[in-house]
């Protein structure tokens, strides 16, 4: 991923971020969870007011990623 990465979703738990990543990967969108290691060490990372566990995509894939997630995941 050489292009700028942008956050497409913040999750409270690592398993949620991994699910989001798998949905995006299945649609051909490369996704990244930069906080995965820290969430493994500090499981409450997302719920402690730190902004959550980020799922990032290339800026050029942002719109497609948002559409993919909207089609699969109900709005919160």
C-alpha positions in Angstrom: 0.0 0.0 0.0 2.0 3.0 -1.3 -0.9 5.4 -1.5 -2.2 7.4 1.4 -4.3 5.3 3.8 -7.5 6.7 5.4 -9.7 5.3 8.1 -12.9 3.8 6.8 -14.1 2.5 10.2 -13.2 2.6 13.9 -14.1 -0.5 15.9 -14.4 -1.2 19.6 -12.9 -4.7 19.4 -10.2 -6.4 17.3 -12.6 -9.1 16.1 -14.9 -6.4 14.7 -12.0 -4.8 12.9 -11.0 -8.2 11.5 -14.5 -8.8 10.3 -14.6 -5.4 8.5 -11.2 -6.2 7.0 -12.4 -9.6 5.7 -15.5 -8.0 4.2 -13.4 -5.5 2.3 -10.8 -8.1 1.3 -13.6 -10.2 -0.1 -14.6 -7.3 -2.3 -11.0 -6.8 -3.6 -10.3 -3.8 -1.4 -6.9 -4.0 0.5 -7.5 -3.1 4.1 -5.1 -2.5 7.0 -5.6 -2.7 10.8 -2.6 -0.7 12.1 -3.8 -1.1 15.7 -4.0 -4.9 15.6 -0.8 -5.5 17.7 -1.7 -3.0 20.3 -5.3 -4.3 20.6 -3.8 -7.8 21.2 -1.7 -6.4 24.0 -4.4 -4.0 25.4 -7.8 -5.6 24.5 -9.8 -2.7 25.8 -8.1 -0.3 23.4 -11.3 0.5 21.5 -13.5 1.0 24.5 -11.1 3.2 26.5 -11.7 6.4 24.6 -8.6 6.1 22.4 -10.6 6.4 19.2 -11.0 2.7 18.6 -9.2 0.2 16.4 -8.8 1.7 12.9 -9.5 -0.1 9.7 -7.8 1.7 6.9 -7.9 1.6 3.1 -6.3 3.4 0.2 -7.8 6.9 -0.3 -8.8 5.9 -3.8 -10.8 2.9 -2.4 -12.6 4.9 0.3 -15.9 5.4 -1.5 -16.1 1.8 -2.7 -15.2 0.6 0.8 -18.0 2.7 2.3 -20.5 1.3 -0.2 -19.3 -2.3 0.5 -19.7 -1.9 4.2 -23.1 -0.1 3.9 -24.4 -3.1 1.8 -23.2 -5.7 4.3 -23.4 -4.0 7.7 -26.4 -2.3 9.2 -25.9 1.3 10.2 -25.1 1.8 13.8 
